[in-house]
Amino acid sequence: QRRGRAGRTANGVCIRLWSQPEENTFPPFNIPEIMEADLASTALELAKWGVVPQTAGELQWPDPPPAVKLEQAFSLLKDLSALDPSGHLTAHGEILLQRPMHPRLAHMVTFAEKIGKAGLGAALGALLSERDFLRNQQNADLKERLRLLMEFQSADKMNFPVDRAAFQRVRTALRQLSGESFNENDLELCGILTAAAYPDRIA
């Protein structure tokens, strides 16, 4: 147990796995997560309650997030059509709020449904929301991973290195997002759907 928890229950010995000079360089506290985290989901929740980019800085934050990161989050939501030009929540933004995923992926899944490819959108959303289940791969080919999702219901039958827990999490997320399937021909739309999720990363 860490020292604080052990000390609350009984006397004990604290063994540190680093030297005193190393410890002297440690910061007194960890950096608050909000200072480093992606704030898109937070900004979407704020928009739900009527907060616009111009008023977000007036909130009484326990630890105020960097203004530039909050600005980027609101800007992304506008790119995803979740906010109108004045920063207010749109009907599309209301839909994104109902999906249990990052606004990027929620937008992609919603777009996929509109073009009749709900199964592929759900598979991509599940895939991108989890850690890569293929180990030691030299590529990040989404089509390769989607083919494995089509072929295997479980990682137990795979005869190559795979993170079984990550694979099962992807399959579970896929079941929760959509009951529809997808096929080999649908894979040609991977790029279009991924671009919908990351419009700000296209040059």
N, C-alpha and C positions, 0 to 999 in steps of 0.2 A: 504494500500500500504506500501511497505517497505520504510524506511526513505529516502533513496536516491532518489527514484522516486517521492515521495510526495514533497520533498524539491525543485525539479526542476519546479514544476508547481505552487505552492503557499505555503505561510506559513501555518504551521499546528502544531499538537502536536504528538510527538512520544511516544507511550506507549509500554514499554518493558515488556514481560511476564516472566521475570526472574530477579533475584536480582543483585545488583552491584557486590558482591563477585563472583557470577557465571560468570558475564560478564568478569571479570578480568582474568578468566581462559581460555576464548575463544582464539583460535589462531587468529592472525591478518588477515589471509586470508585462504580461503579454499584450501585444497591440490589440485593441478591441476589434472584433471581427468586422464591424460595420466600416472600419477604415480601409479594409482591403477587399470586402465582398462585392460581388456583382449586385447592383442595386435595382435592376430592372423590375424584379418582382415587388420589391418594396415600393418603388415609384408607382407601379400599377395599383397597389393597394391604397396608396395615398390619393391617387386620382379618383378612386372609388368614393373617397370621403370628401371630395371637392378641393383637394389641394392641387394647385397648379405650380409649374416650375418657379414662378415669381414669388410664391408664398412659402415654398418648402423650407427655405432657410429660416423662417420665422418660428418653426416648430421648436419645442423645448426638448431637444435630443439629450439623452444621458451622455452620449458621445457624438457630437455633430459629425456627420460623414463629410469627406472632402467635397467642396462645392462642385468641383469639376466632375467627379464621379456621379454625383446626383444629376448634374446637367446632361452628362452622357446617357444616363438611364432614361431620362425624359425624352431626349432626342431619339433614342432607339425606339421608344414606344410610338413616337410620331411616325418613324419609318415603317413600323409594323401596322400603321393605321389604327392603333389602339387609342391614340389621342388625336384630337383635332388640332389645327394650327395654333389655337390659343391655349392648348394644353389640357382641355377638358376630355373626359372619358367619352369614347364613342360607343355605338352599339356593338361594334366588333370588339372593342376593349372589354365590354361586359361579358362577351362569350369567352375571351381569353381568361378572364378571372375565374371562370367555372372549371377550367381544366387544371388538374393537379401537376403542372409542369412549368418550366421556365417560359416566359412570354414568347420567346423566339420559337420554341418547339410547339407551343399552343397555337401560334399563328400558322406554322407549317401544317399542323394536323388539320386545322380548320380549312386552310387553302386546299389541301388534298381532298377533303370531303366535298368541297365545292366543284372540283373537277372530276369527281367520281372515282377517286383513288384513295378511299379512306383506309383500306388495308395497308397499302404501301406507306401512307402518311403515318399511321399508327406504328408500323414496324420501324420506320426511321426515327420517330419520336422516342420509342422505347430504347432503340440502339444508342442514340445520342445522349440519352439521359443517364446512362450507366457507364461504368468503366468498361474498356474494351475487353471482351471475353477471349479474344485470341492472344495467346502469349508469344512473345519473341518474334513478332511479325515485322517485316521490313517495309510493309505498306499499310495504308489506312483505307483500303478499297472498301467502300460501303457495299458495293454489289456482292463482293465475296461473302461478307458477313450476312447480308440479307438472304443469299442462297442457302447458307447454313441454317438460318431460321426457318426457311421453307422445308429443308430436308430433314432436320432433326427436331424432335420434341423434347429430347433430353440430351445433356452433354455426355451421358454414360456410354453412348455408342460411338463417340468420336475417337478415332485412333491417332490423334495428334494433340499437341499441347493446347489446353483450353482451360480457362478459369471457370470451373463448373458453377460456382456460386454466382458469378457475374452473368453467365449464360441464363441461369434460372431466373435471375432478377429481370433480365430483358424479356424473357418469355412471360413472366408474370405481369410485367408492365404492359406488354402487348395485349394480353387477354383483357386487362382492365380498360384499355383504350378503345379496342375495336374487336368485334367478332368476325370481321370480314377478312378474307384472304387476299393474297396478291400473287402474281405470276411472273414468269421470266420476262415477258414483254413490258411489264410495268417498270422493271428496273431501269429502263432508259430514261425514266422521269426523275431518277435520283438527284441529278444535278439541279433540275428546276426546283424541286421541293427543298433541297438544302439551301439553295439561293434565297428562297422565300424566308427561311429562318435567319439567314445572315446577310441581309442586303447591304449592310454597312461594311462588309468585308470584300465587296466586289469592286475591282478597279476597272 
